[in-house]
């Protein structure tokens, strides 16, 4: 049975949320209120210090880690005041780093120094959602497209690796090639297009539109992209399999040997489980039926055991819950609802086939 492995020959990929601060107000983001695009009232402001990070990841744990990704599920990691020092600490311990960001903060001098420090052990993925400011900020609110592009270009002049991503909606789906070319022009080496999948029944009106009140108190909508807009679409997955069936098997975390850490240090299997779990901890709002599940109840009742401020990452992934309980639940008649929804076709399928990637071919003289 597949499971996570933390050894010196089979190293983990660690994905982390180390900040709930953000300069943007993306309407479908978990942290954003649909009434004014500010931070949700229930979300605490958290940012890890360098000292916090060293406590969670002492140097002897890096022998089990191949890569660390700093993501933005609940904030933007580049808003963390110690992100430069944290990334340097990780790289100094021989581990590759990926940073995902809207790219709209700091200045060009900071990005230049960041790229010089990280070199080819650092990759940064910038969010670019349009060919002009109006299109870009329809979703990526409060960010300046020109500033983001200049930051990406500045990073590209170092040995760090710039990448880009577009979240696809109806309003930008006809401009994907132009957006991709714009990103390549400003130094991106790899561009990914992802159709937004946050158009569930509880989030949309009777026309399937996502409604929100903007920063000016006006009603706006987002519309879902056409499913055929990506000619080379694929399932977002850690496997090479591009189909779904009735069987549940982890299509992201286990195949990649990847684990996710939330802002409080909780070690969760993936963002699908982790985002609902984190919100449940903060406001008790259970949008995911998996919290009624025995496997998740076991995790919640013993959550102190699965936190990097209490146990090492190796101790956690070697625990019975990760090695036996969770893998067994996927084969049971009462699996975690989130696993069933996102890693099989029992509940939905087409919504998961939504990613496409293009690599820039460079002319080397």
MARSE-530298 format. One line per field, with one value per residue: x negated, y, z negated of N, C-alpha, C in turn; residue in three letters. Coordinates in steps of 0.05 Angstrom, whole numbers. Layout:
BEGIN
n.X = X:...
n.Y = Y:...
n.Z = Z:...
ca.X = X:...
ca.Y = Y:...
ca.Z = Z:...
c.X = X:...
c.Y = Y:...
c.Z = Z:...
rolo = ALA:...
# end
This chain:
BEGIN
n.X = -17:-11:-48:-74:-144:-201:-263:-335:-346:-297:-268:-227:-180:-165:-110:-88:-51:-70:-53:3:13:27:22:59:127:157:217:236:202:185:176:202:255:319:348:328:275:234:193:218:255:248:199:135:78:17:-53:-111:-171:-243:-266:-222:-218:-267:-261:-219:-243:-299:-369:-383:-340:-337:-361:-322:-292:-278:-259:-229:-168:-140:-77:-14:37:66:45:-8:-72:-116:-103:-118:-160:-210:-223:-266:-311:-293:-288:-342:-365:-342:-364:-418:-421:-422:-376:-326:-285:-219:-180:-116:-79:-41:-73:-71:-93:-149:-210:-247:-302:-302:-283:-324:-367:-346:-343:-398:-417:-389:-401:-408:-381:-334:-267:-216:-148:-106:-43:-5:48:70:68:65:73:128:151:118:126:179:186:138:136:116:63:7:-2:-46:-86:-91:-109:-158:-185:-190:-221:-268:-285:-296:-344:-382:-411:-369:-305:-253:-182:-114:-43:25:90:149:207:272:265:212:199:195:147:102:57:31:21:-14:-57:-71:-90:-134:-164:-180:-214:-197:-206:-174:-107:-44:24:85:150:197:226:264:320:365:429:445:421:438:485:552:540:491:450:398:408:390:377:344:285:306:357:392:431:401:383:352:339:340:289:291:291:263:223:169:126:87:100:96:102:93:41:-3:-19:-29:18:75:129:190:221:267:240:205:145:88:73:38:5:-18:-42:-82:-110:-99:-82:-39:-42:-8:8:6:-30:-10:-12:12:44:52:71:125:150:126:141:196:193:160:192:235:211:205:256:296:328:354:345:334:350:316:300:334:318:289:234:213:232:201:151:161:173:124:89:44:2:-11:-42:-92:-117:-116:-132:-182:-185:-196:-181:-127:-108:-121:-85:-29:20:8:-19:14:70:93:80:109:161:174:186:230:301:319:291:251:287:266:223:251:279:239:201:221:271:321:353:341:311:296:283:233:197:158:109:52:-13:-67:-132:-184:-222:-287:-332:-396:-457
n.Y = -24:44:97:151:167:178:180:180:165:167:222:274:321:384:425:489:536:595:645:686:735:781:820:823:815:769:745:691:667:631:662:710:755:754:799:856:843:841:812:751:754:714:693:685:729:708:696:661:666:669:641:610:577:549:521:486:460:435:430:376:351:361:324:290:316:339:382:446:480:542:565:598:590:613:663:705:682:715:760:749:772:750:720:720:706:657:626:627:598:547:535:537:491:452:443:448:504:527:583:609:663:725:765:820:851:881:906:919:917:883:835:824:815:772:732:728:707:658:631:576:541:561:572:613:624:666:699:713:742:766:807:859:912:917:867:832:847:837:789:784:822:887:884:904:897:912:920:869:840:865:851:796:796:819:780:740:755:736:674:647:613:634:626:622:631:625:635:611:641:658:711:717:675:675:698:670:652:700:719:680:689:741:730:698:736:769:737:687:617:574:563:557:540:543:522:554:519:533:536:515:488:514:562:593:630:619:617:596:630:664:705:768:823:880:921:971:967:946:899:844:794:730:686:617:585:557:487:464:498:491:459:421:399:371:326:355:331:285:241:203:189:205:200:187:142:97:81:103:134:167:222:263:279:230:202:239:241:281:329:372:433:471:540:539:499:448:384:362:318:340:398:395:367:395:451:455:432:469:515:496:491:544:571:534:522:475:459:414:347:309:318:292:242:180:172:225:246:219:241:296:292:278:318:345:310:313:358:403:433:403:350:318:323:274:238:247:232:179:159:119:137:162:121:76:84:128:111:63:81:100:55:36:28:74:125:185:243:284:259:223:259:288:252:211:191:191:232:280:297:324:374:368:362:405:432:459:462:500:500:547:552:565:603:588:616
n.Z = 0:17:-14:-55:-55:-94:-89:-82:-30:-5:0:-29:0:-23:-32:-49:-90:-114:-127:-139:-121:-68:-9:30:55:73:101:97:61:2:-43:-35:-44:-16:-20:-8:-1:-38:-91:-118:-178:-217:-208:-234:-240:-221:-221:-210:-247:-235:-277:-295:-250:-250:-297:-283:-241:-252:-236:-229:-206:-152:-121:-107:-70:-6:22:9:12:11:3:20:-7:-49:-53:-29:-21:-13:-39:-90:-141:-150:-106:-69:-100:-119:-72:-56:-99:-89:-38:-51:-79:-41:-10:41:61:73:86:84:108:111:127:122:82:44:75:136:125:79:101:137:102:75:115:127:79:75:123:170:138:124:142:167:172:206:205:260:290:334:395:390:340:325:339:310:257:248:223:192:146:123:138:180:246:280:242:220:265:275:229:237:283:263:227:264:285:252:227:208:217:254:257:281:272:293:270:296:322:348:366:381:414:470:480:468:496:508:456:438:474:458:407:418:445:403:376:353:348:348:357:328:336:302:293:254:200:163:163:136:113:66:70:113:154:182:234:238:228:193:141:112:67:84:70:71:54:91:129:161:209:221:275:293:331:397:404:446:460:453:492:482:433:367:311:247:215:181:208:269:291:328:321:286:240:207:162:104:99:75:112:112:64:40:86:99:54:17:-32:-72:-108:-154:-175:-232:-242:-236:-207:-149:-100:-48:-8:4:-39:-80:-77:-89:-140:-168:-167:-196:-247:-260:-258:-265:-223:-184:-123:-96:-90:-109:-161:-193:-189:-213:-208:-201:-249:-285:-273:-286:-341:-361:-347:-366:-360:-308:-291:-274:-312:-356:-345:-304:-231:-208:-249:-249:-196:-199:-233:-258:-238:-189:-163:-164:-179:-147:-92:-92:-97:-47:-18:-43:-59:-79:-65:-72:-57:-26:0:32:64:92:110:141:188:167:147:175:238:287:268:247:288:311:318:353:381:406:431:439:497:505:544:551:561
ca.X = 0:-27:-50:-96:-170:-220:-289:-355:-345:-270:-264:-201:-175:-149:-95:-83:-39:-83:-42:31:13:27:27:80:154:169:244:241:182:197:173:215:283:334:360:308:248:214:187:239:252:240:172:114:54:-5:-76:-133:-197:-265:-269:-201:-225:-289:-250:-204:-261:-327:-386:-385:-316:-339:-370:-298:-276:-291:-250:-209:-152:-125:-54:3:65:79:30:-30:-96:-135:-96:-131:-182:-235:-223:-292:-328:-283:-296:-371:-369:-335:-383:-444:-420:-423:-349:-315:-262:-200:-163:-93:-72:-29:-95:-66:-105:-177:-218:-265:-327:-298:-281:-350:-383:-333:-352:-427:-420:-379:-413:-392:-366:-309:-248:-194:-125:-90:-15:1:75:81:49:65:81:156:156:103:137:206:184:115:142:97:35:1:-14:-73:-105:-96:-125:-185:-198:-197:-244:-292:-294:-306:-371:-400:-410:-344:-288:-226:-160:-89:-17:50:116:165:235:284:257:185:194:189:122:82:32:19:11:-38:-79:-79:-106:-160:-179:-190:-234:-188:-216:-154:-81:-22:52:102:177:208:246:279:348:383:457:449:406:447:514:566:528:465:431:387:414:376:379:317:275:322:384:408:433:387:384:333:352:322:278:300:274:247:206:142:123:69:107:90:110:72:35:-31:-23:-27:44:91:156:200:240:282:221:192:118:78:62:20:-15:-33:-61:-104:-122:-96:-65:-32:-43:9:-4:1:-49:3:-21:36:36:53:87:154:157:115:154:220:185:150:215:251:198:208:283:315:346:347:355:326:362:296:296:351:306:274:205:207:237:177:131:167:171:95:75:17:-18:-17:-50:-122:-128:-116:-147:-196:-170:-200:-164:-99:-101:-125:-64:-10:41:-1:-28:35:98:102:80:130:187:179:196:252:327:324:267:253:303:248:208:270:286:217:182:236:292:347:369:336:288:286:271:205:181:158:83:35:-39:-84:-160:-196:-246:-306:-352:-423:-477
ca.Y = 0:69:113:171:156:198:169:195:157:174:247:287:348:398:448:504:562:608:672:691:762:783:847:821:808:752:739:663:658:622:683:734:758:762:824:877:832:842:787:740:761:691:684:698:738:691:694:648:679:650:624:589:558:532:502:466:445:435:422:347:342:367:300:276:335:345:409:460:499:562:571:620:582:631:688:704:677:737:780:742:790:735:700:720:691:629:612:623:576:522:530:531:463:435:437:466:519:539:604:617:690:743:781:849:865:886:923:905:911:860:811:819:802:746:714:723:690:631:618:556:525:576:576:630:624:691:698:733:734:782:820:887:915:912:838:819:854:827:769:789:849:903:880:919:879:921:915:840:832:875:835:770:800:823:754:725:764:721:646:635:603:646:612:638:616:639:623:616:647:666:737:717:650:680:712:653:652:726:720:663:703:763:719:690:761:779:719:662:594:553:576:538:551:526:531:555:499:542:543:495:496:533:587:606:636:599:617:585:652:670:733:781:852:889:941:996:961:940:871:835:765:715:664:595:582:534:464:457:520:481:437:401:398:347:326:365:306:278:217:207:180:228:192:181:119:95:76:125:133:194:230:286:279:205:197:258:240:309:333:400:444:495:562:532:477:423:369:350:304:355:422:389:361:415:477:452:427:494:533:485:497:573:581:512:520:450:457:388:325:291:322:273:216:169:177:252:250:209:262:320:286:275:337:354:291:318:386:403:446:383:326:322:315:245:224:250:216:151:152:99:150:166:96:55:93:143:94:43:93:103:29:28:36:101:141:214:254:300:240:213:280:298:232:191:204:185:257:298:289:344:397:363:362:434:444:456:474:505:507:565:542:587:602:591:622
ca.Z = 0:19:-39:-55:-64:-102:-93:-67:-2:5:-15:-27:9:-43:-23:-74:-93:-136:-130:-131:-111:-39:2:51:45:95:91:90:42:-24:-64:-27:-49:8:-26:-9:7:-59:-104:-134:-206:-234:-202:-250:-226:-230:-205:-224:-248:-230:-301:-293:-229:-259:-317:-269:-223:-259:-213:-224:-192:-124:-107:-98:-55:20:31:-6:27:-5:19:11:-11:-68:-53:-11:-37:-10:-59:-115:-145:-151:-84:-57:-118:-120:-47:-58:-118:-76:-17:-64:-88:-18:0:61:52:91:74:101:99:131:137:122:59:44:97:154:111:62:118:147:80:69:136:123:55:80:146:183:119:118:163:158:190:204:215:281:298:356:413:381:312:321:340:289:230:246:202:175:136:108:148:203:266:289:220:219:288:271:208:249:301:247:217:286:291:234:233:198:238:254:270:280:273:297:263:320:319:373:375:393:428:498:482:455:511:504:429:438:489:441:385:429:451:378:363:343:362:347:352:323:337:285:292:226:193:140:171:124:110:44:76:137:156:197:261:236:226:167:134:89:64:88:51:73:46:115:135:184:213:237:289:297:358:412:399:470:467:452:511:471:405:352:282:229:201:178:223:298:300:335:320:259:239:181:140:91:91:73:138:110:43:38:108:99:27:9:-56:-74:-135:-156:-190:-260:-245:-231:-183:-137:-76:-23:-11:4:-66:-98:-77:-105:-168:-180:-172:-218:-272:-266:-262:-269:-200:-170:-95:-84:-105:-120:-189:-206:-184:-235:-203:-207:-278:-299:-269:-302:-370:-368:-329:-376:-350:-279:-290:-273:-336:-378:-336:-278:-208:-204:-269:-241:-173:-206:-253:-249:-223:-162:-150:-162:-181:-124:-68:-93:-94:-19:-8:-59:-50:-91:-61:-77:-36:-8:17:51:82:107:120:155:204:155:142:197:254:306:254:240:312:312:318:376:376:429:425:459:511:507:565:539:581
c.X = -18:-26:-73:-121:-188:-246:-310:-356:-318:-261:-236:-202:-157:-136:-85:-68:-52:-74:-13:34:13:34:50:107:169:196:249:220:196:196:190:245:297:349:339:280:226:209:212:234:241:211:151:91:30:-29:-99:-158:-219:-269:-247:-209:-247:-280:-235:-222:-291:-344:-386:-361:-318:-349:-347:-281:-291:-283:-229:-195:-137:-102:-36:32:80:65:8:-56:-116:-127:-108:-157:-209:-238:-251:-311:-319:-292:-327:-378:-364:-356:-411:-445:-416:-397:-340:-290:-245:-183:-141:-82:-57:-50:-92:-78:-136:-184:-239:-292:-324:-297:-308:-367:-372:-343:-382:-431:-412:-392:-395:-379:-339:-293:-225:-173:-108:-63:-10:27:87:60:47:75:110:162:143:117:167:207:162:116:119:67:32:-14:-42:-94:-112:-114:-154:-200:-207:-221:-269:-302:-306:-335:-392:-399:-386:-325:-260:-206:-135:-65:6:73:136:195:246:272:229:179:187:162:99:56:17:7:-14:-62:-89:-97:-133:-178:-192:-206:-224:-198:-195:-127:-60:4:70:130:187:229:264:306:367:410:460:436:418:477:527:557:500:443:422:391:397:381:350:309:290:352:403:408:418:390:359:347:331:314:291:281:256:227:176:139:106:74:100:101:87:65:5:-38:-22:0:62:121:164:219:253:264:209:163:106:64:43:-2:-31:-52:-85:-120:-122:-76:-61:-32:-27:-3:-9:-18:-36:-7:3:28:34:70:117:164:149:130:180:214:176:173:232:238:203:237:304:333:338:360:350:336:341:292:314:339:289:244:197:212:212:154:136:164:142:78:48:-5:-27:-23:-80:-134:-128:-132:-161:-179:-173:-182:-135:-92:-105:-104:-44:12:33:-9:-6:63:108:101:103:157:194:191:221:279:336:299:272:267:285:232:227:277:264:199:197:256:320:365:365:312:278:274:242:186:178:131:68:10:-54:-112:-171:-221:-264:-326:-379:-443:-504
c.Y = 25:84:133:158:179:185:186:188:163:198:258:313:361:422:463:530:575:637:672:721:762:812:847:814:792:741:710:651:651:645:707:734:767:788:846:869:837:814:777:746:739:683:699:707:723:694:681:665:659:631:602:568:539:512:479:448:449:423:392:336:345:343:283:292:342:374:420:480:517:572:592:612:602:658:685:702:700:760:774:759:776:716:698:702:662:614:608:600:549:515:523:502:443:428:457:480:529:559:611:643:705:763:811:865:867:905:908:898:886:834:804:805:774:725:708:704:661:616:597:536:538:579:593:630:649:686:720:725:750:795:850:889:908:882:824:823:847:805:776:817:861:897:895:902:887:916:886:831:841:860:808:774:804:797:737:732:751:691:632:629:615:629:630:620:635:623:631:619:653:692:737:692:653:693:696:653:678:729:704:677:727:753:711:715:772:758:692:639:571:566:555:553:532:538:531:534:507:553:522:506:516:560:604:612:615:598:605:605:656:699:743:811:862:910:967:991:953:909:864:804:755:692:642:593:557:511:456:478:512:457:415:398:371:349:338:341:302:253:223:199:204:221:187:157:118:91:101:118:161:201:253:281:253:200:215:257:268:311:364:409:470:516:556:509:449:410:354:337:321:380:416:383:384:441:476:448:453:513:523:491:526:581:560:508:495:449:430:366:307:295:304:244:207:174:205:259:241:229:286:315:284:295:346:335:297:348:388:419:427:358:333:313:285:229:225:232:186:141:132:112:153:140:76:66:107:126:74:55:97:78:20:37:63:118:170:226:270:282:230:234:288:277:207:206:199:209:277:289:312:368:393:364:391:447:440:472:477:513:525:552:565:582:608:594:607
c.Z = 0:-8:-36:-66:-71:-109:-78:-38:11:-11:-10:-12:-12:-30:-48:-70:-118:-140:-123:-123:-81:-31:22:38:66:85:84:71:16:-45:-59:-32:-23:4:-30:-3:-13:-70:-119:-164:-224:-229:-218:-233:-238:-211:-222:-224:-240:-253:-302:-273:-237:-280:-303:-251:-231:-237:-208:-209:-161:-108:-97:-79:-29:29:12:12:8:12:6:7:-29:-70:-32:-27:-35:-28:-86:-118:-145:-127:-72:-74:-120:-96:-47:-76:-104:-55:-29:-75:-65:-5:20:51:76:76:93:90:120:141:135:99:62:68:114:141:93:79:130:126:73:90:134:100:62:103:158:164:112:144:152:180:185:216:235:294:320:373:407:352:307:320:316:262:228:224:182:164:120:116:174:223:274:267:218:241:285:249:220:268:285:236:239:294:272:243:222:221:236:269:267:281:278:287:284:312:347:384:387:410:458:502:471:470:507:476:427:451:472:419:395:435:426:362:353:361:364:340:350:324:321:285:263:222:170:148:161:119:88:49:98:136:175:226:261:234:197:160:111:90:65:67:51:65:68:119:161:186:226:250:295:327:371:408:422:477:468:470:500:441:393:324:266:211:199:193:253:308:304:336:291:261:212:157:130:87:93:99:136:89:42:61:109:73:15:-14:-59:-103:-135:-174:-220:-265:-240:-206:-173:-110:-51:-27:-10:-24:-84:-99:-93:-135:-182:-186:-195:-245:-280:-273:-265:-245:-184:-143:-83:-102:-117:-149:-206:-205:-207:-232:-209:-237:-294:-297:-287:-332:-379:-353:-339:-367:-322:-275:-293:-297:-360:-371:-310:-255:-203:-224:-260:-217:-178:-226:-241:-232:-194:-148:-146:-160:-156:-98:-68:-89:-64:-6:-22:-47:-62:-89:-69:-52:-16:10:39:72:101:119:131:172:193:152:165:213:271:293:248:264:321:314:344:371:403:420:447:471:516:530:552:561:575
rolo = UNK:UNK:UNK:UNK:UNK:UNK:UNK:UNK:UNK:UNK:UNK:UNK:UNK:UNK:UNK:UNK:UNK:UNK:UNK:UNK:UNK:UNK:UNK:UNK:UNK:UNK:UNK:UNK:UNK:UNK:UNK:UNK:UNK:UNK:UNK:UNK:UNK:UNK:UNK:UNK:UNK:UNK:UNK:UNK:UNK:UNK:UNK:UNK:UNK:UNK:UNK:UNK:UNK:UNK:UNK:UNK:UNK:UNK:UNK:UNK:UNK:UNK:UNK:UNK:UNK:UNK:UNK:UNK:UNK:UNK:UNK:UNK:UNK:UNK:UNK:UNK:UNK:UNK:UNK:UNK:UNK:UNK:UNK:UNK:UNK:UNK:UNK:UNK:UNK:UNK:UNK:UNK:UNK:UNK:UNK:UNK:UNK:UNK:UNK:UNK:UNK:UNK:UNK:UNK:UNK:UNK:UNK:UNK:UNK:UNK:UNK:UNK:UNK:UNK:UNK:UNK:UNK:UNK:UNK:UNK:UNK:UNK:UNK:UNK:UNK:UNK:UNK:UNK:UNK:UNK:UNK:UNK:UNK:UNK:UNK:UNK:UNK:UNK:UNK:UNK:UNK:UNK:UNK:UNK:UNK:UNK:UNK:UNK:UNK:UNK:UNK:UNK:UNK:UNK:UNK:UNK:UNK:UNK:UNK:UNK:UNK:UNK:UNK:UNK:UNK:UNK:UNK:UNK:UNK:UNK:UNK:UNK:UNK:UNK:UNK:UNK:UNK:UNK:UNK:UNK:UNK:UNK:UNK:UNK:UNK:UNK:UNK:UNK:UNK:UNK:UNK:UNK:UNK:UNK:UNK:UNK:UNK:UNK:UNK:UNK:UNK:UNK:UNK:UNK:UNK:UNK:UNK:UNK:UNK:UNK:UNK:UNK:UNK:UNK:UNK:UNK:UNK:UNK:UNK:UNK:UNK:UNK:UNK:UNK:UNK:UNK:UNK:UNK:UNK:UNK:UNK:UNK:UNK:UNK:UNK:UNK:UNK:UNK:UNK:UNK:UNK:UNK:UNK:UNK:UNK:UNK:UNK:UNK:UNK:UNK:UNK:UNK:UNK:UNK:UNK:UNK:UNK:UNK:UNK:UNK:UNK:UNK:UNK:UNK:UNK:UNK:UNK:UNK:UNK:UNK:UNK:UNK:UNK:UNK:UNK:UNK:UNK:UNK:UNK:UNK:UNK:UNK:UNK:UNK:UNK:UNK:UNK:UNK:UNK:UNK:UNK:UNK:UNK:UNK:UNK:UNK:UNK:UNK:UNK:UNK:UNK:UNK:UNK:UNK:UNK:UNK:UNK:UNK:UNK:UNK:UNK:UNK:UNK:UNK:UNK:UNK:UNK:UNK:UNK:UNK:UNK:UNK:UNK:UNK:UNK:UNK:UNK:UNK:UNK:UNK:UNK:UNK:UNK:UNK:UNK:UNK:UNK:UNK:UNK:UNK:UNK:UNK:UNK:UNK:UNK:UNK:UNK:UNK:UNK:UNK:UNK:UNK:UNK:UNK:UNK:UNK:UNK:UNK:UNK:UNK:UNK:UNK:UNK:UNK:UNK
# end
